[in-house]
Amino acid sequence: MRIISICPSNTEIVALLGLTDSLIAVDDFSDWPQAVHALPKLGPDLSIDLDALEALQPDLVLSSLSVPGMEKNVEGLKERGISQLVLNANSLDEIIEEVRLVGKACGVAVRAEEVVTAYEAKRHELHTISQSINEHPSLYWEWWPNPIFTPGKVNWLTEISQLAGGRNTFEDVELASIMTDFDDVKKRNPDYIFLSWVGVAYERINPKVVLKRDGWQEMDAVKNERIFKMEEWLYCRPSPRLLIGAIQLAKRIHPKAYAHVEIPSFLTI
């Protein structure tokens, strides 16, 4: 098959299914595995060059609705009659179902089940450890600094937080993504602050901006110097590689409890 992926998380799923050689083009932000760097780029995931995509004559396009604004890509592909699978996972279970969906569509259903089995085994291991931990610190995740966007209950980062022995500060809000403000975060007084600004290069994320926010100096996370920048590619993309992020997070907040946990081999291609 001639496959095009126009979202980084979709590209990662394709790679984990052993289909990297079937990719003929990707979006500008797809950066894993290394092999995709040599492929033609079709523009940012919010603004795909559909003319260039159509000219490549793909058998299947993996599109996405994981970020607001991607709808125009999906509608554009429909108008052109180009075959596509639209992925839009918000939870770890939904990610697994999309692995199965892509595996079936691309004729590698057996490989997809192998990925699912390994994924579920590692998730179970992390869950078992988290249940043995008595204190679960509160974790504030920041997707965008102004206005503030943070994940709510209906998002994989709430599950990742739990697997790592913590809890999402905004897990009480029944949304996938929340626009809030500085005062709301300050009142919740999280134990940790994690900055993962979507679309901003990792090296440009500046934790010092938090210190300039009114009243934030009084928060426990700030007083205890628990402000960290986090890799967008391990925490903000709905692919099985979120488990790598979960393991790294767990080792940061509960280093002894998770010391023996290893990254599963199926994620290290």
N, C-alpha and C positions, 0 to 999 in steps of 0.2 A: 504494500500500500504506500501511497504518497500522502504523508501526513503533515499538516501544518498546525502548530500550536501558537496561539496568540495571547498566552498568559503564562507567566513563569511557573505557577503551580501545576498547570497542565503539562508543561514540558517535563517537569520532574516526574510526574506519573508515567509519562511515556517512557522515560529513561529507566525507571524502576521495573517496567514491564519488558525491558530488553528490546525496545523498539527505536532506539536512538538512530539507527541506520535508516529507518523509514522516514525520519523527519527531513523535509526539504526546505523549510523556512520556519522562523520563529519571530516573536516580538523582540523589541530592543532590550527588554529587561530580563529575558531568559538568560541565565548565566550558569546553570548547572544541568548536566555535567559539562566538563571542559570541552567535550566534542562539539557542543552546540555553538561555540564561539565562532566556528568557521562557516556557519550556515548564513544564508541571506537573511537580513533583518527587514522587517516590514513596518517598523515604526513603533512608537510607544503603545502600550496595551490599551490606552484610552483613545488612541487615534491611529488605527491600523490603516495602511495603504491598501484598500480593497482592490484597486485596479491591479497593483503588482501581485497581490495574492491570487486573484483570478487568473492572471497570465501564467502562473505556475501550474495550473490545472491539478489541484489536489484531489485525491479521492475522499479525504475527510479532513475537516478543520475542527480542532478542539477549541471552542470559544468559551467564554466565561462571563458570569455576572457577579464575580466576587468583589468588584469595586464599582461604586456608582459611576455611571458614565459609559460603562461597557455595553450598555443596551444598543447603542448605535452600531456597534460592530455586528451584533447578533441580527439586528434588523437588516443591515446592509447585506449580510450573507444570505438571508432569506430572500431578499429582493432579487438577488443574482442567481438564486436556485442552486447555491453551493451546499453540498452535504456537510452538516455540522452536528457535533454533540455540544450541548451547552451545559457546563458544569457550574455549580453554585453551592458548594458545601459550606455549612456553618459549624458543623460538629465533627468530632472524630469518627463517629459512626457513619456520617454522610460521606466523609472522605473515603472510607472503605468501600461504600456502595459505588462511589464513582470509579474507584480502581477496578471493581468488577465490571462496571458498565463499559469502561474503555477497553478492558481486556476482552470482553465479549465482542465488541464492535470491531476490534482489530485482529480477532482470531487467536488470541493468546489467553484464553480463559483459564487454562491450567496454571500458567505462570501467575496470573492475577490471584488465584487462590493460594499460591505459595507465598506471595507478598502479604495477603490478608492473614494467613496463619502466623507468620513471623511477627507481623505488626501487633496482632492481638496478644501473642505471648509476651511481648515486651510491655505492652500496656498493662497486662495483668500483673506482671512483676512490679511495675511502678505503683500500681494501685495497692497491692498487698503491703508494700513498704509504707505508703502514705497512711494506711489504716493503723499502722503500729506507732505512729507519731502522735504525741500528746498535744503539742502546741503547733498550731497552723497559723503562721504570720499572714497578715493582710498585704496583698500585692496590688499596687496601683500601676496599670499599664497605660501609657500615653501614646496614641497613634498620631496625634497632631497637636501642636502646642497652642495655637491661637486661631480660631476657637478650639477649645479642648475636645478631642474625640477619644473615647476610651471604649473597650469592649464591655458588653453587658453579659447577662446570664446565657443568652442564646449564641454563644460563640466558643470556638475551640480554646481560646485562651483561659476561659473559666475552667475548662477540663484540664488543660495543661497545668494550671495553678494547683489544682487538686492533686493531680498525679505527682507533683513535685513537693507535696506536703504543705501547701499554702492555700490561700483562698483569694479570689479576685475581690477587690474592694467594692466593685460594682456588680457583684453577682446577684444582688437583689432586684436588679432592673431587667425586666423581661424583654430585652432587645439585643440584637447582635452588635450594634454600634450606637453609642450614646454621645450626644453633644452636651457637655456640661460646662462648668465654670470653675475658676480658682477657689471660690468660697466653698463649693460643694466638696471638692477634693480635700480642702483643709479641714472641714468638719469631720470627714471620715478618718482622717489621721492615719494613713497607712504606715505599715512597718517598713515597706520597701517601695521605692519608686523606680519603675523601669521605662525607659524612653526608647521607643522604636517607631520613629517617624517615617511613615510610608512615603516613598518617593524621594526621601532625603538620603544622600550618601552617608554611610555609617560614620565616616571620619568627620562629617560636618555636624553631627549631633553634639550639642554642647550642654552637658549636665548643669553647667553654672547658671543657665537661664532660670532654673528652678529657684535659685537663691534670691533672685530679684523679684519674685512674686510676693505680693503683700500678705504677710502673716505666715508664709510657708516656712520661715526659719524656726517656727515653734513646733513644727510637725516632727514626730518621732523619727521618720525616715531621714529627715534632714539633720537632726541633732545627732543621730547615730551614724551619719555618713553612709547611708544605704541608698544612694542614687546611682543607677547604672544605665549605660546605654546598651541596647540589645540589638542583635543582628536581625534585620527585617526578614532575611531569607530563612531564618529558623523559627520565627514567631508570627509572621504575618501572611504566610502563604498556606492555603489549605491543601497541603500534600502530606504524605506519610513522613516526610523529613521533619515535621513538627516534633516527632519523638526525639530527635537529636536535641532540639531546643528544650524539651521537657527534662531530659537527662542532665543537660548543662545547668538548667535552672535549679533542679533538685540538688545537685552537688554544691551549688552556691548557697542555698538557704539551709540545707541539712547535710553538710559534707560527710559526717560520720555515717548517717543512716543509709546514704546512697553511694558510699565509697566504692563498693564492689560492682556497681551497675556499669555495664559496658554498652557501647553503641552497637546495635545489631549489624551483622555483616551485610545484610541486604540493602542497607542504606549507605554503604561506603563504596559504591561502584565508581 
